[in-house]
């Protein structure tokens, strides 16, 4: 059974995920390039390591939660990469959202060395990371996913096995592409109603109970004043940023290009988020701020 875990990348997501592993009784050795992130992890009960290589010594599993495919490939592959120093019995779990091809490359290289590996990107955001209620979408062999389950269960509420290596990443970007599309459609429909004299709350109730009902209307209404405790209620601060949505839509479009799939609404969603997120201050806002693209000054 897995007891000792090396955790690499203790940012907005990795920090609270590692804290939950500690809470559930795992012994966690942490490494991050950022000293403040590492100090925060130590205050949550993690052991600090001086490098990624030293963090994996004696680990039963390594969990990585990094910003990009480049960072994940840099961590594991090549000269000085973790695959060269990891014990073959150490399970590799990468929870970062990266291109499926990058995930497959890392997992194939791990498999060549006899190391079990899986991609396990998450859905749920920082609140779910803190609450331990993330959804994991796993790609890899049954044996690798089954070994990872107790670790993932300590950080999440749902564990899905999507398919072979890279499938977790594919599931994740399919979901987020659809999320972008229905969020934009919801904002567009709400604005059409408001521009024609409807109250956005009344219209939201009607559509929720009708065939236009969807997750954005149920849980994450983009129109200010309709719901409490959503980013729209606080000028779109916090939540899931436009920047991260753009990253995921970029991965979706790359994947679509690779498989020659037709994704017209995904392409349009990416374009609209690019238009909306031209300013860095806006890219930091929650993605439901796309409502502002449709809102017009009073009187127009
Ligand atoms: P973040 O930028 O807050 O954290 C990333 C951390 O990785 C930073 O602390 C950084 O210093 C560290 N890091 C970068 N390269 C490193 C390296 N080579 N070695 C060690 N540490 C390194 O990002 P985040 O919000 O925690 O997101 C992490 C991943 O989770 C991303 O792939 C993101 O797309 C995905 N994700 C994020 C959310 C969210 O709501 N934030 C939701 C779902 C998925």
py3Dmol code that shows the C-alpha trace and the ligand (Angstrom):
import py3Dmol

protein = """\
ATOM      1  CA  UNK A   1       0.000   0.000   0.000  1.00  0.00           C
ATOM      2  CA  UNK A   2       1.055   3.577  -0.673  1.00  0.00           C
ATOM      3  CA  UNK A   3       2.223   5.498   2.365  1.00  0.00           C
ATOM      4  CA  UNK A   4       4.990   7.890   1.330  1.00  0.00           C
ATOM      5  CA  UNK A   5       4.126  10.412  -1.368  1.00  0.00           C
ATOM      6  CA  UNK A   6       6.346  12.903  -3.184  1.00  0.00           C
ATOM      7  CA  UNK A   7       4.271  15.929  -4.236  1.00  0.00           C
ATOM      8  CA  UNK A   8       5.695  18.235  -6.925  1.00  0.00           C
ATOM      9  CA  UNK A   9       3.975  21.574  -7.628  1.00  0.00           C
ATOM     10  CA  UNK A  10       2.217  23.099  -4.615  1.00  0.00           C
ATOM     11  CA  UNK A  11       0.389  26.012  -6.218  1.00  0.00           C
ATOM     12  CA  UNK A  12      -3.276  26.969  -5.994  1.00  0.00           C
ATOM     13  CA  UNK A  13      -4.351  23.370  -6.614  1.00  0.00           C
ATOM     14  CA  UNK A  14      -1.377  21.281  -5.484  1.00  0.00           C
ATOM     15  CA  UNK A  15      -1.084  23.071  -2.122  1.00  0.00           C
ATOM     16  CA  UNK A  16      -4.525  22.086  -0.796  1.00  0.00           C
ATOM     17  CA  UNK A  17      -4.339  18.645  -2.464  1.00  0.00           C
ATOM     18  CA  UNK A  18      -1.110  17.850  -0.604  1.00  0.00           C
ATOM     19  CA  UNK A  19      -2.661  19.165   2.634  1.00  0.00           C
ATOM     20  CA  UNK A  20      -5.542  16.689   2.209  1.00  0.00           C
ATOM     21  CA  UNK A  21      -3.103  13.803   1.730  1.00  0.00           C
ATOM     22  CA  UNK A  22      -1.445  14.755   5.022  1.00  0.00           C
ATOM     23  CA  UNK A  23      -4.873  14.979   6.700  1.00  0.00           C
ATOM     24  CA  UNK A  24      -5.730  11.466   5.503  1.00  0.00           C
ATOM     25  CA  UNK A  25      -2.538  10.048   7.026  1.00  0.00           C
ATOM     26  CA  UNK A  26      -0.117   9.938   4.117  1.00  0.00           C
ATOM     27  CA  UNK A  27       3.443  11.062   4.658  1.00  0.00           C
ATOM     28  CA  UNK A  28       4.099  13.787   2.063  1.00  0.00           C
ATOM     29  CA  UNK A  29       7.450  15.140   0.884  1.00  0.00           C
ATOM     30  CA  UNK A  30       6.974  18.314  -1.133  1.00  0.00           C
ATOM     31  CA  UNK A  31       8.950  20.192  -3.749  1.00  0.00           C
ATOM     32  CA  UNK A  32       8.158  23.408  -5.621  1.00  0.00           C
ATOM     33  CA  UNK A  33      10.379  25.913  -7.427  1.00  0.00           C
ATOM     34  CA  UNK A  34       8.662  28.642  -5.400  1.00  0.00           C
ATOM     35  CA  UNK A  35       9.862  29.011  -1.813  1.00  0.00           C
ATOM     36  CA  UNK A  36       6.609  30.579  -0.505  1.00  0.00           C
ATOM     37  CA  UNK A  37       4.596  27.630  -1.900  1.00  0.00           C
ATOM     38  CA  UNK A  38       7.002  25.208  -0.255  1.00  0.00           C
ATOM     39  CA  UNK A  39       6.821  27.040   3.086  1.00  0.00           C
ATOM     40  CA  UNK A  40       3.027  26.949   2.930  1.00  0.00           C
ATOM     41  CA  UNK A  41       3.150  23.192   2.268  1.00  0.00           C
ATOM     42  CA  UNK A  42       5.443  22.733   5.283  1.00  0.00           C
ATOM     43  CA  UNK A  43       2.978  24.617   7.484  1.00  0.00           C
ATOM     44  CA  UNK A  44       0.319  22.131   6.281  1.00  0.00           C
ATOM     45  CA  UNK A  45       2.398  19.200   7.494  1.00  0.00           C
ATOM     46  CA  UNK A  46       4.475  18.321   4.429  1.00  0.00           C
ATOM     47  CA  UNK A  47       8.183  17.570   4.635  1.00  0.00           C
ATOM     48  CA  UNK A  48      10.220  19.999   2.487  1.00  0.00           C
ATOM     49  CA  UNK A  49      12.623  18.586  -0.106  1.00  0.00           C
ATOM     50  CA  UNK A  50      15.559  20.463  -1.643  1.00  0.00           C
ATOM     51  CA  UNK A  51      14.852  19.110  -5.135  1.00  0.00           C
ATOM     52  CA  UNK A  52      12.344  16.984  -7.026  1.00  0.00           C
ATOM     53  CA  UNK A  53      14.977  14.233  -7.177  1.00  0.00           C
ATOM     54  CA  UNK A  54      15.353  14.107  -3.419  1.00  0.00           C
ATOM     55  CA  UNK A  55      11.562  14.266  -2.897  1.00  0.00           C
ATOM     56  CA  UNK A  56      11.070  10.956  -4.744  1.00  0.00           C
ATOM     57  CA  UNK A  57      13.662   9.042  -2.735  1.00  0.00           C
ATOM     58  CA  UNK A  58      11.770   6.387  -0.769  1.00  0.00           C
ATOM     59  CA  UNK A  59       8.411   7.449  -2.219  1.00  0.00           C
ATOM     60  CA  UNK A  60       5.711   4.888  -3.039  1.00  0.00           C
ATOM     61  CA  UNK A  61       4.076   7.400  -5.377  1.00  0.00           C
ATOM     62  CA  UNK A  62       4.842  10.758  -6.927  1.00  0.00           C
ATOM     63  CA  UNK A  63       2.014  13.217  -7.609  1.00  0.00           C
ATOM     64  CA  UNK A  64       2.718  16.199  -9.876  1.00  0.00           C
ATOM     65  CA  UNK A  65       0.487  19.269 -10.307  1.00  0.00           C
ATOM     66  CA  UNK A  66       2.282  21.611 -12.704  1.00  0.00           C
ATOM     67  CA  UNK A  67       1.191  24.435 -15.008  1.00  0.00           C
ATOM     68  CA  UNK A  68       2.146  23.033 -18.430  1.00  0.00           C
ATOM     69  CA  UNK A  69       3.179  20.061 -20.526  1.00  0.00           C
ATOM     70  CA  UNK A  70       6.608  21.615 -20.871  1.00  0.00           C
ATOM     71  CA  UNK A  71       6.984  21.644 -17.084  1.00  0.00           C
ATOM     72  CA  UNK A  72       5.789  18.023 -16.792  1.00  0.00           C
ATOM     73  CA  UNK A  73       8.123  16.793 -19.565  1.00  0.00           C
ATOM     74  CA  UNK A  74      10.972  18.761 -17.959  1.00  0.00           C
ATOM     75  CA  UNK A  75      10.280  17.159 -14.594  1.00  0.00           C
ATOM     76  CA  UNK A  76      10.216  13.536 -15.725  1.00  0.00           C
ATOM     77  CA  UNK A  77      12.100  13.202 -19.021  1.00  0.00           C
ATOM     78  CA  UNK A  78      15.621  13.628 -20.240  1.00  0.00           C
ATOM     79  CA  UNK A  79      18.935  14.079 -18.521  1.00  0.00           C
ATOM     80  CA  UNK A  80      18.369  14.543 -14.781  1.00  0.00           C
ATOM     81  CA  UNK A  81      14.630  13.866 -15.134  1.00  0.00           C
ATOM     82  CA  UNK A  82      12.814  12.000 -12.372  1.00  0.00           C
ATOM     83  CA  UNK A  83      12.423   8.830 -14.459  1.00  0.00           C
ATOM     84  CA  UNK A  84      16.182   8.403 -14.187  1.00  0.00           C
ATOM     85  CA  UNK A  85      16.182   8.484 -10.393  1.00  0.00           C
ATOM     86  CA  UNK A  86      12.790   7.001  -9.453  1.00  0.00           C
ATOM     87  CA  UNK A  87      12.634   3.511  -8.031  1.00  0.00           C
ATOM     88  CA  UNK A  88      10.626   1.347 -10.497  1.00  0.00           C
ATOM     89  CA  UNK A  89       8.072   0.507  -7.794  1.00  0.00           C
ATOM     90  CA  UNK A  90       7.145   4.205  -7.401  1.00  0.00           C
ATOM     91  CA  UNK A  91       3.771   4.994  -8.997  1.00  0.00           C
ATOM     92  CA  UNK A  92       3.687   8.127 -11.194  1.00  0.00           C
ATOM     93  CA  UNK A  93       0.445  10.171 -11.031  1.00  0.00           C
ATOM     94  CA  UNK A  94       0.385  13.379 -13.060  1.00  0.00           C
ATOM     95  CA  UNK A  95      -2.639  15.540 -12.187  1.00  0.00           C
ATOM     96  CA  UNK A  96      -1.648  18.553 -14.335  1.00  0.00           C
ATOM     97  CA  UNK A  97      -3.844  19.582 -17.271  1.00  0.00           C
ATOM     98  CA  UNK A  98      -1.565  19.099 -20.296  1.00  0.00           C
ATOM     99  CA  UNK A  99      -1.769  17.935 -23.929  1.00  0.00           C
ATOM    100  CA  UNK A 100      -2.740  14.274 -24.236  1.00  0.00           C
ATOM    101  CA  UNK A 101       0.361  13.739 -26.412  1.00  0.00           C
ATOM    102  CA  UNK A 102       2.618  15.062 -23.637  1.00  0.00           C
ATOM    103  CA  UNK A 103       0.911  12.750 -21.136  1.00  0.00           C
ATOM    104  CA  UNK A 104       1.329   9.762 -23.473  1.00  0.00           C
ATOM    105  CA  UNK A 105       5.012  10.592 -23.990  1.00  0.00           C
ATOM    106  CA  UNK A 106       5.729  10.727 -20.255  1.00  0.00           C
ATOM    107  CA  UNK A 107       3.714   7.571 -19.531  1.00  0.00           C
ATOM    108  CA  UNK A 108       5.398   5.651 -22.374  1.00  0.00           C
ATOM    109  CA  UNK A 109       8.845   6.650 -21.092  1.00  0.00           C
ATOM    110  CA  UNK A 110       7.855   5.590 -17.571  1.00  0.00           C
ATOM    111  CA  UNK A 111       6.494   2.257 -18.825  1.00  0.00           C
ATOM    112  CA  UNK A 112       9.812   1.624 -20.644  1.00  0.00           C
ATOM    113  CA  UNK A 113      11.505   1.823 -17.254  1.00  0.00           C
ATOM    114  CA  UNK A 114       8.954  -0.507 -15.643  1.00  0.00           C
ATOM    115  CA  UNK A 115       7.233   2.350 -13.798  1.00  0.00           C
ATOM    116  CA  UNK A 116       3.419   2.366 -13.503  1.00  0.00           C
ATOM    117  CA  UNK A 117       2.072   5.759 -14.596  1.00  0.00           C
ATOM    118  CA  UNK A 118      -1.220   7.513 -15.256  1.00  0.00           C
ATOM    119  CA  UNK A 119      -2.579  10.902 -16.235  1.00  0.00           C
ATOM    120  CA  UNK A 120      -5.192  12.084 -13.726  1.00  0.00           C
ATOM    121  CA  UNK A 121      -6.233  15.671 -14.466  1.00  0.00           C
ATOM    122  CA  UNK A 122      -8.889  17.144 -12.250  1.00  0.00           C
ATOM    123  CA  UNK A 123     -12.133  19.013 -12.494  1.00  0.00           C
ATOM    124  CA  UNK A 124     -13.412  21.137  -9.631  1.00  0.00           C
ATOM    125  CA  UNK A 125     -11.081  24.069  -9.077  1.00  0.00           C
ATOM    126  CA  UNK A 126      -9.454  25.400  -5.929  1.00  0.00           C
ATOM    127  CA  UNK A 127     -12.548  25.123  -3.694  1.00  0.00           C
ATOM    128  CA  UNK A 128     -12.898  21.421  -4.519  1.00  0.00           C
ATOM    129  CA  UNK A 129      -9.146  20.951  -4.055  1.00  0.00           C
ATOM    130  CA  UNK A 130      -9.440  22.394  -0.542  1.00  0.00           C
ATOM    131  CA  UNK A 131     -12.598  20.407   0.279  1.00  0.00           C
ATOM    132  CA  UNK A 132     -11.131  17.162  -1.087  1.00  0.00           C
ATOM    133  CA  UNK A 133     -14.005  16.799  -3.560  1.00  0.00           C
ATOM    134  CA  UNK A 134     -12.158  16.928  -6.892  1.00  0.00           C
ATOM    135  CA  UNK A 135     -13.112  14.710  -9.830  1.00  0.00           C
ATOM    136  CA  UNK A 136     -10.192  12.777 -11.290  1.00  0.00           C
ATOM    137  CA  UNK A 137     -10.238  11.652 -14.929  1.00  0.00           C
ATOM    138  CA  UNK A 138      -7.645   8.931 -15.305  1.00  0.00           C
ATOM    139  CA  UNK A 139      -5.840   7.523 -18.304  1.00  0.00           C
ATOM    140  CA  UNK A 140      -3.617   4.453 -18.125  1.00  0.00           C
ATOM    141  CA  UNK A 141      -3.531   0.717 -17.456  1.00  0.00           C
ATOM    142  CA  UNK A 142      -6.048  -0.749 -14.990  1.00  0.00           C
ATOM    143  CA  UNK A 143      -3.174  -1.800 -12.723  1.00  0.00           C
ATOM    144  CA  UNK A 144      -1.821   1.766 -12.503  1.00  0.00           C
ATOM    145  CA  UNK A 145      -5.250   3.343 -11.967  1.00  0.00           C
ATOM    146  CA  UNK A 146      -6.181   0.778  -9.312  1.00  0.00           C
ATOM    147  CA  UNK A 147      -2.951   1.435  -7.390  1.00  0.00           C
ATOM    148  CA  UNK A 148      -3.650   5.188  -7.531  1.00  0.00           C
ATOM    149  CA  UNK A 149      -7.229   4.965  -6.208  1.00  0.00           C
ATOM    150  CA  UNK A 150      -6.496   5.284  -2.461  1.00  0.00           C
ATOM    151  CA  UNK A 151      -4.301   8.330  -3.124  1.00  0.00           C
ATOM    152  CA  UNK A 152      -6.869   9.983  -5.386  1.00  0.00           C
ATOM    153  CA  UNK A 153      -9.721   9.164  -2.985  1.00  0.00           C
ATOM    154  CA  UNK A 154      -7.911  11.189  -0.306  1.00  0.00           C
ATOM    155  CA  UNK A 155      -8.145  14.275  -2.551  1.00  0.00           C
ATOM    156  CA  UNK A 156     -11.370  13.765  -4.466  1.00  0.00           C
ATOM    157  CA  UNK A 157     -14.940  12.532  -4.522  1.00  0.00           C
ATOM    158  CA  UNK A 158     -15.037  10.990  -8.010  1.00  0.00           C
ATOM    159  CA  UNK A 159     -12.491   8.830  -9.784  1.00  0.00           C
ATOM    160  CA  UNK A 160     -13.183   8.035 -13.436  1.00  0.00           C
ATOM    161  CA  UNK A 161     -11.082   5.710 -15.570  1.00  0.00           C
ATOM    162  CA  UNK A 162     -11.483   7.247 -19.027  1.00  0.00           C
ATOM    163  CA  UNK A 163      -9.284   4.796 -20.956  1.00  0.00           C
ATOM    164  CA  UNK A 164      -5.674   4.281 -22.012  1.00  0.00           C
ATOM    165  CA  UNK A 165      -2.806   6.711 -21.294  1.00  0.00           C
ATOM    166  CA  UNK A 166      -3.753  10.285 -22.235  1.00  0.00           C
ATOM    167  CA  UNK A 167      -7.512   9.578 -22.029  1.00  0.00           C
ATOM    168  CA  UNK A 168      -7.883  11.533 -18.802  1.00  0.00           C
ATOM    169  CA  UNK A 169      -6.569  14.607 -20.598  1.00  0.00           C
ATOM    170  CA  UNK A 170      -8.912  14.050 -23.531  1.00  0.00           C
ATOM    171  CA  UNK A 171     -11.934  13.708 -21.204  1.00  0.00           C
ATOM    172  CA  UNK A 172     -10.927  16.851 -19.344  1.00  0.00           C
ATOM    173  CA  UNK A 173     -10.652  19.054 -22.446  1.00  0.00           C
ATOM    174  CA  UNK A 174     -13.872  17.666 -23.967  1.00  0.00           C
ATOM    175  CA  UNK A 175     -15.650  18.623 -20.749  1.00  0.00           C
ATOM    176  CA  UNK A 176     -14.096  22.077 -20.528  1.00  0.00           C
ATOM    177  CA  UNK A 177     -14.789  22.811 -24.187  1.00  0.00           C
ATOM    178  CA  UNK A 178     -18.464  22.008 -23.574  1.00  0.00           C
ATOM    179  CA  UNK A 179     -18.414  24.105 -20.393  1.00  0.00           C
ATOM    180  CA  UNK A 180     -17.102  27.126 -22.339  1.00  0.00           C
ATOM    181  CA  UNK A 181     -19.739  26.640 -25.027  1.00  0.00           C
ATOM    182  CA  UNK A 182     -22.721  26.387 -22.668  1.00  0.00           C
ATOM    183  CA  UNK A 183     -21.453  29.251 -20.527  1.00  0.00           C
ATOM    184  CA  UNK A 184     -21.232  31.520 -23.574  1.00  0.00           C
ATOM    185  CA  UNK A 185     -24.633  30.343 -24.806  1.00  0.00           C
ATOM    186  CA  UNK A 186     -26.133  30.980 -21.395  1.00  0.00           C
ATOM    187  CA  UNK A 187     -24.663  34.522 -21.241  1.00  0.00           C
ATOM    188  CA  UNK A 188     -25.944  35.227 -24.739  1.00  0.00           C
ATOM    189  CA  UNK A 189     -29.469  34.002 -23.969  1.00  0.00           C
ATOM    190  CA  UNK A 190     -29.638  35.910 -20.673  1.00  0.00           C
ATOM    191  CA  UNK A 191     -28.579  39.120 -22.380  1.00  0.00           C
ATOM    192  CA  UNK A 192     -31.155  38.683 -25.128  1.00  0.00           C
ATOM    193  CA  UNK A 193     -33.839  38.406 -22.452  1.00  0.00           C
ATOM    194  CA  UNK A 194     -32.575  41.380 -20.468  1.00  0.00           C
ATOM    195  CA  UNK A 195     -32.323  43.529 -23.600  1.00  0.00           C
ATOM    196  CA  UNK A 196     -35.989  42.749 -24.166  1.00  0.00           C
ATOM    197  CA  UNK A 197     -37.169  43.708 -20.715  1.00  0.00           C
ATOM    198  CA  UNK A 198     -36.902  40.436 -18.777  1.00  0.00           C
ATOM    199  CA  UNK A 199     -35.534  40.098 -15.290  1.00  0.00           C
ATOM    200  CA  UNK A 200     -32.417  37.872 -15.496  1.00  0.00           C
ATOM    201  CA  UNK A 201     -33.485  35.950 -12.374  1.00  0.00           C
ATOM    202  CA  UNK A 202     -36.941  35.204 -13.740  1.00  0.00           C
ATOM    203  CA  UNK A 203     -35.537  34.189 -17.121  1.00  0.00           C
ATOM    204  CA  UNK A 204     -32.941  31.969 -15.420  1.00  0.00           C
ATOM    205  CA  UNK A 205     -35.704  30.192 -13.451  1.00  0.00           C
ATOM    206  CA  UNK A 206     -37.698  29.610 -16.628  1.00  0.00           C
ATOM    207  CA  UNK A 207     -34.755  28.252 -18.635  1.00  0.00           C
ATOM    208  CA  UNK A 208     -33.481  26.123 -15.763  1.00  0.00           C
ATOM    209  CA  UNK A 209     -36.813  24.335 -15.617  1.00  0.00           C
ATOM    210  CA  UNK A 210     -37.069  24.134 -19.416  1.00  0.00           C
ATOM    211  CA  UNK A 211     -35.090  22.535 -22.214  1.00  0.00           C
ATOM    212  CA  UNK A 212     -32.347  25.192 -22.057  1.00  0.00           C
ATOM    213  CA  UNK A 213     -31.373  24.031 -18.565  1.00  0.00           C
ATOM    214  CA  UNK A 214     -27.642  23.415 -18.056  1.00  0.00           C
ATOM    215  CA  UNK A 215     -24.897  23.498 -15.420  1.00  0.00           C
ATOM    216  CA  UNK A 216     -24.133  27.210 -15.915  1.00  0.00           C
ATOM    217  CA  UNK A 217     -27.756  28.050 -15.086  1.00  0.00           C
ATOM    218  CA  UNK A 218     -27.947  25.485 -12.260  1.00  0.00           C
ATOM    219  CA  UNK A 219     -24.723  26.218 -10.452  1.00  0.00           C
ATOM    220  CA  UNK A 220     -22.827  29.146 -11.907  1.00  0.00           C
ATOM    221  CA  UNK A 221     -25.148  31.832 -13.264  1.00  0.00           C
ATOM    222  CA  UNK A 222     -23.024  34.445 -15.105  1.00  0.00           C
ATOM    223  CA  UNK A 223     -25.488  37.329 -14.710  1.00  0.00           C
ATOM    224  CA  UNK A 224     -24.790  39.469 -11.603  1.00  0.00           C
ATOM    225  CA  UNK A 225     -27.522  39.468  -9.000  1.00  0.00           C
ATOM    226  CA  UNK A 226     -29.121  36.150  -9.917  1.00  0.00           C
ATOM    227  CA  UNK A 227     -27.156  33.849  -7.561  1.00  0.00           C
ATOM    228  CA  UNK A 228     -25.185  34.302  -4.365  1.00  0.00           C
ATOM    229  CA  UNK A 229     -21.825  32.615  -3.817  1.00  0.00           C
ATOM    230  CA  UNK A 230     -20.832  32.585  -7.483  1.00  0.00           C
ATOM    231  CA  UNK A 231     -18.126  34.727  -9.131  1.00  0.00           C
ATOM    232  CA  UNK A 232     -20.812  36.917 -10.801  1.00  0.00           C
ATOM    233  CA  UNK A 233     -21.828  38.027  -7.290  1.00  0.00           C
ATOM    234  CA  UNK A 234     -18.337  39.405  -6.596  1.00  0.00           C
ATOM    235  CA  UNK A 235     -17.344  41.157  -9.835  1.00  0.00           C
ATOM    236  CA  UNK A 236     -16.096  37.813 -11.164  1.00  0.00           C
ATOM    237  CA  UNK A 237     -13.194  37.549  -8.687  1.00  0.00           C
ATOM    238  CA  UNK A 238     -11.851  34.058  -7.899  1.00  0.00           C
ATOM    239  CA  UNK A 239     -13.238  30.926  -9.503  1.00  0.00           C
ATOM    240  CA  UNK A 240     -11.866  29.496 -12.767  1.00  0.00           C
ATOM    241  CA  UNK A 241      -9.920  32.138 -14.652  1.00  0.00           C
ATOM    242  CA  UNK A 242     -10.338  33.200 -18.265  1.00  0.00           C
ATOM    243  CA  UNK A 243      -6.595  32.438 -18.635  1.00  0.00           C
ATOM    244  CA  UNK A 244      -7.048  28.788 -17.578  1.00  0.00           C
ATOM    245  CA  UNK A 245     -10.127  28.414 -19.784  1.00  0.00           C
ATOM    246  CA  UNK A 246      -8.087  29.746 -22.711  1.00  0.00           C
ATOM    247  CA  UNK A 247      -5.360  27.211 -21.918  1.00  0.00           C
ATOM    248  CA  UNK A 248      -7.879  24.349 -21.945  1.00  0.00           C
ATOM    249  CA  UNK A 249      -9.560  25.579 -25.152  1.00  0.00           C
ATOM    250  CA  UNK A 250      -6.112  25.767 -26.762  1.00  0.00           C
ATOM    251  CA  UNK A 251      -5.465  22.137 -25.762  1.00  0.00           C
ATOM    252  CA  UNK A 252      -8.900  21.179 -27.121  1.00  0.00           C
ATOM    253  CA  UNK A 253      -8.174  22.843 -30.470  1.00  0.00           C
ATOM    254  CA  UNK A 254      -4.733  21.165 -30.687  1.00  0.00           C
ATOM    255  CA  UNK A 255      -6.344  17.809 -29.975  1.00  0.00           C
ATOM    256  CA  UNK A 256      -9.043  18.454 -32.586  1.00  0.00           C
ATOM    257  CA  UNK A 257      -6.365  19.321 -35.144  1.00  0.00           C
ATOM    258  CA  UNK A 258      -4.546  16.071 -34.349  1.00  0.00           C
ATOM    259  CA  UNK A 259      -7.654  13.951 -34.922  1.00  0.00           C
ATOM    260  CA  UNK A 260      -9.081  16.096 -37.773  1.00  0.00           C
ATOM    261  CA  UNK A 261     -12.235  16.532 -35.703  1.00  0.00           C
ATOM    262  CA  UNK A 262     -14.712  19.271 -36.499  1.00  0.00           C
ATOM    263  CA  UNK A 263     -15.181  21.528 -33.452  1.00  0.00           C
ATOM    264  CA  UNK A 264     -16.811  24.719 -34.734  1.00  0.00           C
ATOM    265  CA  UNK A 265     -18.353  25.790 -31.434  1.00  0.00           C
ATOM    266  CA  UNK A 266     -15.128  25.047 -29.561  1.00  0.00           C
ATOM    267  CA  UNK A 267     -13.217  27.204 -32.057  1.00  0.00           C
ATOM    268  CA  UNK A 268     -15.742  30.016 -31.701  1.00  0.00           C
ATOM    269  CA  UNK A 269     -15.651  29.720 -27.901  1.00  0.00           C
ATOM    270  CA  UNK A 270     -11.863  30.046 -27.961  1.00  0.00           C
ATOM    271  CA  UNK A 271     -12.136  33.081 -30.237  1.00  0.00           C
ATOM    272  CA  UNK A 272     -14.691  34.759 -27.990  1.00  0.00           C
ATOM    273  CA  UNK A 273     -12.584  34.109 -24.872  1.00  0.00           C
ATOM    274  CA  UNK A 274      -9.564  35.552 -26.689  1.00  0.00           C
ATOM    275  CA  UNK A 275     -11.551  38.650 -27.592  1.00  0.00           C
ATOM    276  CA  UNK A 276     -12.880  38.960 -24.052  1.00  0.00           C
ATOM    277  CA  UNK A 277      -9.496  38.271 -22.409  1.00  0.00           C
ATOM    278  CA  UNK A 278      -7.378  40.762 -24.336  1.00  0.00           C
ATOM    279  CA  UNK A 279      -6.477  42.534 -21.108  1.00  0.00           C
ATOM    280  CA  UNK A 280      -4.479  40.670 -18.395  1.00  0.00           C
ATOM    281  CA  UNK A 281      -6.825  42.018 -15.705  1.00  0.00           C
ATOM    282  CA  UNK A 282      -9.723  40.353 -17.484  1.00  0.00           C
ATOM    283  CA  UNK A 283      -7.805  37.100 -18.021  1.00  0.00           C
ATOM    284  CA  UNK A 284      -7.516  36.888 -14.215  1.00  0.00           C
ATOM    285  CA  UNK A 285     -11.302  37.084 -13.796  1.00  0.00           C
ATOM    286  CA  UNK A 286     -13.585  34.059 -13.586  1.00  0.00           C
ATOM    287  CA  UNK A 287     -14.632  32.678 -16.974  1.00  0.00           C
ATOM    288  CA  UNK A 288     -18.314  33.547 -16.356  1.00  0.00           C
ATOM    289  CA  UNK A 289     -17.233  37.204 -16.865  1.00  0.00           C
ATOM    290  CA  UNK A 290     -17.831  36.427 -20.568  1.00  0.00           C
ATOM    291  CA  UNK A 291     -21.264  37.908 -19.729  1.00  0.00           C
ATOM    292  CA  UNK A 292     -19.598  41.336 -20.016  1.00  0.00           C
ATOM    293  CA  UNK A 293     -18.920  40.733 -23.703  1.00  0.00           C
ATOM    294  CA  UNK A 294     -22.699  40.827 -24.255  1.00  0.00           C
ATOM    295  CA  UNK A 295     -23.732  43.520 -21.771  1.00  0.00           C
ATOM    296  CA  UNK A 296     -24.348  46.980 -23.120  1.00  0.00           C
ATOM    297  CA  UNK A 297     -24.242  50.372 -21.452  1.00  0.00           C
ATOM    298  CA  UNK A 298     -27.618  51.337 -19.995  1.00  0.00           C
ATOM    299  CA  UNK A 299     -29.789  53.083 -22.566  1.00  0.00           C
ATOM    300  CA  UNK A 300     -28.301  51.424 -25.639  1.00  0.00           C
TER     301      UNK A 300
END
"""
ligand_1 = """\
44
LIG
P -0.232 27.339 -10.011
O 0.486 28.170 -10.992
O -0.938 27.976 -8.865
O 0.769 26.243 -9.395
C 1.760 25.594 -10.129
C 2.951 25.392 -9.187
O 3.931 24.601 -9.866
C 3.625 26.691 -8.783
O 3.723 26.745 -7.370
C 5.007 26.611 -9.452
O 6.026 27.235 -8.694
C 5.211 25.120 -9.525
N 6.167 24.664 -10.537
C 6.214 25.011 -11.840
N 7.183 24.309 -12.470
C 7.755 23.509 -11.529
C 8.814 22.539 -11.558
N 9.472 22.259 -12.680
N 9.119 21.910 -10.402
C 8.454 22.196 -9.263
N 7.464 23.084 -9.176
C 7.109 23.740 -10.297
O -1.269 26.455 -10.891
P -2.587 25.696 -10.357
O -3.749 26.582 -10.434
O -2.256 24.986 -9.095
O -2.771 24.629 -11.550
C -1.990 23.452 -11.648
C -2.557 22.578 -12.747
O -3.918 22.259 -12.450
C -2.577 23.242 -14.126
O -2.217 22.268 -15.085
C -4.017 23.684 -14.284
O -4.409 23.762 -15.643
C -4.746 22.589 -13.543
N -6.069 22.950 -13.014
C -6.255 24.129 -12.341
C -7.513 24.459 -11.839
C -7.724 25.756 -11.094
O -8.893 26.112 -10.885
N -6.695 26.456 -10.671
C -8.582 23.575 -12.007
C -8.365 22.360 -12.657
C -7.097 22.066 -13.156
"""
view = py3Dmol.view(width=600, height=400)
view.addModel(protein, "pdb")
view.setStyle({"model": 0}, {"cartoon": {"style": "trace"}})
view.addModel(ligand_1, "xyz")
view.setStyle({"model": 1}, {"stick": {}})
view.zoomTo()
view.show()
